[in-house]
Amino acid sequence: MDVRWEEVGWERLTERVGRLRLPVWDCTVGLVVGEDSALLIDPGSSVREGARVRAEAERLAGRRVTHIAFTHGHFDHVLGGAVFAGAQVYGPVGLDNLLSISHEDLRAEAVRHGLAEAEAAEAVELLVLPRHLVSGEWTLDLGGVQVLLANVGPGHTRHDLAVFVPGTREVVFCGDLVEESGEPQAGPDAVPRQWPAALGRLLALGGDDALYVPGHGAVVDADFVRAQRDTLAARFGVSVTWGRPLSYPRPDA
């Protein structure tokens, strides 16, 4: 990696991990660079945005993006995926079925939030579906770094995936289970009464010293996630627990 992350506007989190806060909706894109492969997390909201993300990510990685992870199925997290030809696409189990039947909902959601009609229609037409579906945990070996994909939902949606990157400082990409730039958004596809438990599973995954990367906003610590868990528990009238430990079988990548 000869290019400095900051030179292209990315935030470097550890030696092999960084992220980009996209304009308009402040959506986070994550990048994990291995010796052999590169994983991109949530590739943006349109074909145009995805193309920009791909160019910058591959410049930083020094290789093509080989893996994509969708943390959930909202338009600003999935519609940029079409430009990553040949990449293996991962998502929580059930997300493939949801995306395959919700094209009109995705298009309407994108337009309602300000994406141009033509861009929304193009991105939905070219939408890629996750072919590797995570029901518990799935370990990806990128060469020199192993990344854990964990199905920690439901919560923000019915299908929520987190990405855990071990190292001298652990990093957890939380998707919209955690938001820093505003209040957590509970739309019609949220599962409010299970959301606090999902945050408990995130905390069990990362621990007290990890960096937690929200779907929107600045990187936070475990205390922030814990406080948001408690706020959501009070908001939705549920008891606070750490959630079940993540101890599922881990299929090969």
N, C-alpha and C positions, 0 to 999 in steps of 0.2 A: 504494500500500500504506500505508494510514493506521494499521493495527494493528501494534503491536510484536510481533515473533515471541515474545518472552519472556512476553508477556501471556497467551498461550494455551499456554505450556509447550513451545514449539518452540525449537530451537537455530538461530540464524542463522549461516550459514557465509560467505556473501558477500552483496552487495546483493540479488541475485535468487534466492539458493539457501538452503534451510534443510532441517532434518530433525527428525523426532519419534521418540523412543524409546518404543515402546509398552510397556505393563505386561505382566507375566506372562512372556512369552518374550523381552523386550527386543529386539524386532524393529524395525528402522529403516524409517521411511517417509520418502521424499525428496520435495521440492517445488521445482520450478524455475518462476519466474514471468516470463513475457514480457509485452510490451506488448499482445499480441493473444490469447495463449493461455497455458495453464498445464499443466505436466506433473507427474504424481504417479508416484512410483516405489514399488512394492510396497504395496498399499492395505490391508494388515492381514489378520486371521485369521478374521473372521466378518462377517456383515451388520451386526450392531450396532457392531462396531469400525469397519467401513468407513464407516458413517453418521457416526460421530464425526469420523473423519479428514476426510471430505468437508466437513462443516460448518466445521471449523477451517481447512482448506486454502483453501476458497473465501472465507472471511472474510479471510485473509491476502492472498490474491491479488487480491481485489476483482473476481473473475470466476469463472465455473464452470471446473472442471477439464475440459480438452478432450482430454488425452492421458494414457494410463496405460501404464507400462512394467513388465512382470514380469521380474525378474532371473532367476528360476527357478521351478519348479513346486511347491515345498513349501507346505503348507496355510497357514502363518503369513504367507506372502507373496502369496497369490492370492485367498483366500476372501472378502476384503472388496471385491472388484472389482465385485460385482453392483449396488452402489448408484450407480455412476457412469454413469447412463443417458446415452447419446449420445456418450460418450468413445470416441476411437479407441484401441484396445488393441494394444500391441506386445509382442513376445516373441522369443526366439531360435527359429530354424527348428527344427521338430520338437516344440515345446512344445504346439502346438495338438493334435496327434495324441495326445500323452501325456495331456493333461488330458481329452480326450474319452473315453478308455477307462479312466481310473483313478479314477472317482468313488468307488467303494467303498474303494479304498486311501486316498484323500484323507480320506474321512470317518473311517475307522478310525485313521489317523495323528493326526488332530485330536483325536479322543476319547481316544486313548492318551496324548496330551500334556496332557489336562485340559480340553479344550473340552467343554461340555455337549452331550449327544447331540442334543438338539433343535436347538441352534444349528449344530452340524456338519452335520446333515442338511439344514437350510434353506440354508446357504451352498453346499453341494455341489449341491443342486437348482437353485440360481440361478446357478451358476458361469458366468462369461463366459470365452470363449476369445480368445486373441490372433488378430486378423485380419491384422495387419501383421507379417510374419515376417522377421527379420533374419538373413541368412546370412553377411554380412561386416560392413559398416558402413552406417548409415542416419542421415542428417542431418535433424533436425527444426528448422524455423524457427519459433520461438515469438513473433517480433516483438522485435527488439532483442537477442536472444540465440539462438544456434544451439547445439543439443544433439546430441551424437554418440552414437548407440546402437551398441555394438560387441559382436559375438558372439565372446567370448574363450575360451569353453569348448571341450571339456568339462573338468570338474574336480570341483567340489563335487557337481554332477550331470552328466547327459549334455547338458544344455542350460543354459548360463550366459551371461547378458547383463550387460554393464557399461554405465554411463551416464556420459559425459564432458561436463562443462560448462566451456567455456573462460572466461577472464576474467583480471583482474589476479591472481587466485589460482585456479588450476584446481581443480576438484572432480571426483573419481571415485567414483561409487556402485558398490560392488564386489559387492553381494549377499553370499551366504555363502561366496564364494571367500575372503574375509577375515573373520575373527572376532577380536574383541578381548576379549569378556567371558568367553571360555572357549577350550578347545582346538578347532581346526577339526574339525567333525563329518563323518566319512566313513561315510555310510550305504550301504545296498545299491545305491543308484543312483549312487554316486560313481564317478569314473574316476581312481583314485589316481595312476597312473603319468603321467597327463597334467596333473594339478593344478599341479605346480610350473611347467610351461610356461605354463599359463593365468595364473599370477601374474606371470610374466615379461612376458606381453602387457599385463597391467594396468600394470606399471611403464613399459613402452615407451609406453603410451598417455598416462599422466599425467606422467611424469618425476619428477625429484627433489624438486621444490618443491610438488607438488600436495597437496591434502587428500584422503585416502583414507577413504571412509565404509564401514565394515563393515556386514554384514547384522545383526550383533549387537555392541553395545559402543560404546566411545568412538571418535571420529575419530582416525586414526593418520597417520603420515607414511610416506615411501618406505622408510625404514630398517626400520620395523616390517614392512611388506609383504615386504621383502627377507629379513628374518630368518625370517618365517613360510614363505616359499618354500623357504629352505634347510632348515628343520626338516622340512617335508613331504618334500623330496627325500631327506633322510636316512631318514625314517620309512618311505618306500616304496621306497627303494633305486634312485633314478633320478638321473641327472646333472642339474646345474643349468644352465639356459640362459635367455637373455632371451626366447626364443620368437620366432616369425616377426613381422616388422613388419606393422602393420595398414595395408594398402594396397589394399583392395578398392574397387570402384566404389561410389559413394554415390547411391542412388536418391533422387529427390525425395520430400519428405514426403507 
